[in-house]
């Protein structure tokens, strides 16, 4: 059995999230209830992905490298805040059944494309290099133990 890597797992999650968001975009004008479900799954998944990174991956990388102030994880956390702002803007429109979210969607897609590229090409491979298979398996176990309520809810009963 080959050992799991942070790169492969988190890149697959990026791809899964991208597909959910594409489904939302494709369905929002033709089948809003299905589009809303896709968005809810996307938002919850993206928020959970960010929690995994900020609670588990980033502290581990910082511990292993000693880079905390101004390093890549500092930049990634700042980008997570920007991504969260766009996500919230889209969330508000979805909750209000407002289909006019194209501008916010394009901004989010642009942010995610740049952000994910940095994570996939630099940060995740670096984490894989500085950690042992046992440390990575601990990350995967700990991901399962983060309570669901650590994520924000989406779209309520709107």
C-alpha positions in Angstrom: 0.0 0.0 0.0 1.5 3.4 -0.9 1.4 6.1 1.6 -1.0 8.9 1.3 0.3 12.4 0.7 -1.1 15.8 1.6 -0.7 16.8 -2.0 -2.8 14.1 -3.5 -5.6 14.3 -0.9 -5.9 18.1 -0.8 -5.6 18.4 -4.6 -8.5 15.9 -5.0 -10.5 17.9 -2.6 -9.8 21.1 -4.6 -11.1 19.2 -7.7 -14.2 18.0 -5.9 -15.0 21.5 -4.7 -14.4 22.9 -8.2 -16.9 20.5 -9.6 -19.6 21.4 -7.0 -19.1 25.1 -7.8 -19.3 24.5 -11.6 -22.6 22.6 -11.0 -24.0 25.5 -9.0 -23.0 27.9 -11.8 -24.5 25.7 -14.5 -27.8 25.1 -12.7 -28.5 28.4 -11.0 -30.6 29.8 -13.9 -32.3 26.5 -14.9 -32.8 24.6 -11.6 -32.3 26.9 -8.7 -33.1 24.2 -6.0 -30.4 21.9 -7.3 -28.0 24.8 -7.8 -28.6 25.8 -4.1 -27.9 22.3 -3.0 -24.6 22.3 -5.0 -23.7 25.6 -3.5 -24.4 24.4 0.0 -22.2 21.4 -0.5 -19.5 23.6 -2.0 -19.6 26.2 0.8 -19.6 23.6 3.6 -16.8 21.7 1.8 -14.7 24.8 1.2 -15.1 26.0 4.8 -14.1 22.5 6.1 -11.1 22.4 3.8 -10.0 25.8 5.2 -10.4 24.6 8.8 -8.3 21.5 8.0 -5.6 23.7 6.6 -5.6 26.4 9.3 -6.1 24.0 12.3 -3.9 21.1 11.1 -1.7 21.6 8.1 -0.4 25.2 8.6 0.6 24.7 12.3 2.4 21.4 11.4 4.3 23.1 8.5 5.2 26.1 10.8 6.4 23.7 13.5 8.5 21.7 11.1 10.0 24.7 9.3 10.0 27.5 11.9 8.4 29.8 9.4 5.5 31.6 10.9 5.7 35.4 10.4 5.3 36.4 6.8 5.8 32.9 5.3 3.5 31.0 2.9 1.0 30.1 5.6 0.7 33.7 6.6 -0.1 34.6 3.0 -2.6 31.6 2.7 -4.5 32.7 5.8 -4.9 36.2 4.3 -6.1 34.7 1.1 -8.6 32.5 3.0 -10.1 35.7 4.4 -10.6 37.1 0.9 -12.0 33.8 -0.3 -14.4 33.9 2.7 -15.6 37.4 1.8 -16.5 36.3 -1.7 -18.1 33.1 -0.5 -20.2 35.1 2.0 -21.3 37.5 -0.8 -22.4 34.6 -3.0 -24.0 32.9 0.0 -26.1 36.0 0.7 -27.3 36.1 -2.9 -28.1 32.4 -2.9 -30.0 32.7 0.4 -32.0 35.6 -1.1 -32.6 33.6 -4.3 -30.8 36.4 -6.2 -29.3 35.1 -9.4 -27.1 38.2 -10.0 -23.9 36.7 -8.5 -21.8 36.4 -11.7 -19.3 39.1 -10.6 -18.8 37.6 -7.2 -18.5 34.1 -8.7 -15.8 35.3 -11.1 -13.9 37.0 -8.3 -14.1 33.8 -6.2 -13.0 31.6 -9.1 -10.0 33.9 -9.8 -9.0 33.9 -6.1 -9.3 30.1 -5.8 -7.4 29.4 -9.0 -4.4 31.5 -7.8 -4.6 30.3 -4.3 -5.0 26.6 -5.2 -2.1 26.8 -7.6 0.2 28.1 -4.8 -0.9 25.4 -2.5 -0.6 22.6 -5.0 2.7 23.6 -6.5 4.5 24.9 -3.4 2.9 24.4 0.0 1.5 20.9 -0.2 4.6 19.4 -1.7 6.7 21.2 1.0 4.5 19.8 3.7 4.9 16.3 2.2 8.7 16.8 2.2 9.0 18.0 5.8 6.7 15.4 7.3 6.8 11.7 7.9 4.2 9.2 6.7 3.1 8.9 10.4 2.7 12.6 10.7 0.6 12.8 7.6 -1.6 9.9 8.8 -2.1 11.8 12.0 -3.3 14.8 10.0 -5.8 12.6 8.1 -7.0 11.1 11.5 -7.3 14.5 13.1 -9.3 15.8 10.1 -12.0 13.3 10.9 -12.1 14.5 14.5 -12.8 18.1 13.9 -16.4 18.7 14.8 -18.8 19.6 12.0 -19.8 22.7 13.9 -16.3 24.2 13.4 -17.7 25.1 10.0 -20.2 27.8 9.4 -23.6 26.7 8.2 -24.9 27.6 4.8 -28.0 29.1 3.6 -30.1 28.0 6.6 -33.8 27.5 5.9 -33.9 30.4 3.4 
